[in-house]
Amino acid sequence: MTELLLGAYIFMLTIWVGNEVISKVPTTLHTPLMSGANAIHGIIVVGAMFVATAVPGPLGTVLGFLGVVLGTVNVVGGFVVTDRMLQMFRARPARAKTPEKK
């Protein structure tokens, strides 16, 4: 029972700390932060694979599979958002001038 309470306390603490950290990030740092988060979520996917193989029984398999799926969705979504944000900073091609009619 003590381990369950400790786990719940750590879980609530990580939610609070994560919210505090993310809410203080200025919008100009969003793209570099998203790239860093993609790297972290790649590590989470590997950890979820370890959980799927380490915990015996169907519960470990289901939790590991769910972790891999959610981590992968987060990685792919992060790369899509990062690519889209970086496209906003690319130079636009110059338009060809059309000759004026008289």
N, C-alpha and C positions, 0 to 999 in steps of 0.2 A: 504494500500500500504506500509506503514511503517513497519508493521508486516512481510510482505513478504520480504522486503529488509533485515530486521533484521534476519529472518530465513535463507535467502541465505548467509548472512555474517557469521553466526554461522556455517552453513554447510561447507562453504569454509575454515573457520578457523579450524574446526575439521579435515578436510582432510589434511591440511598442518601440524597440530600438530601430527596427526597419522603417517604421512609419516616421519616426523623428528624423532619420537620416535622409530619406527620400523627399520629405516635405521641405527640406532646407536647400535642395539643389536648385541653383538658378537655371533658367531655360538654356543659356548659352553652353552649359556643360552637359546637356542631355545626350548629345551624340557620343562624346567620349565615354560617358557613364554607361550608355547602352552597349558599347563595344566591350567594356569591361564586364558587364553583366552577362554577355554572351559567353565569355570565357568561363565565368563562374558556373553558368548553367551547363556547360559542357562537362565540367567536373561533377556536377550533380547527376548527370545522366550516367556517368561511369559508376558513381556511388550507388545509384539505383540498380544498376546491373549486379553489383556485388550483393546488395540486399536480396535481390531475386534468387541468387544462388546460395546465399549463406543461411537464410532463414528457412528451416524445413517446413514442409506442408504447403497447402494451398494458400494460406494467408500471406506467406512470404512471397510466393509467386505473384499473387494478385497485387500486393503493395509494390513490389519491384517493377512489375509491368506498368502499373499506374504512374510510378515515378519516372520511368523511362519515357512514357508517352507525354506526360505533362512537361517534363524537362525538354524534350525534343520540340514540342510545340513552342515553348518559350524561346529556345535558341533560334528556331526558324523565324518566328515573329520578330525577334530582336534584330536579326539580320535584315529582314524586310523593312523594318522601321528605320534602321540605320542607313540603308541604301537610299531609301526615299528622302531622308533628311539631307544626305550628302548630295543628292541630285539638285536640291534647291540652291547649292552653292556653286554649281558648275556654270561656266560661261555659256550663255545662249548663243547659237549661231546667228550671224548677222543676216538680216533680210536683204534680198536682192532688190534694188531699186527699180521700179517700173518707170518706163519713159512717160513723161507727161504728154497729154494730147492737147493739141491747139485747136 
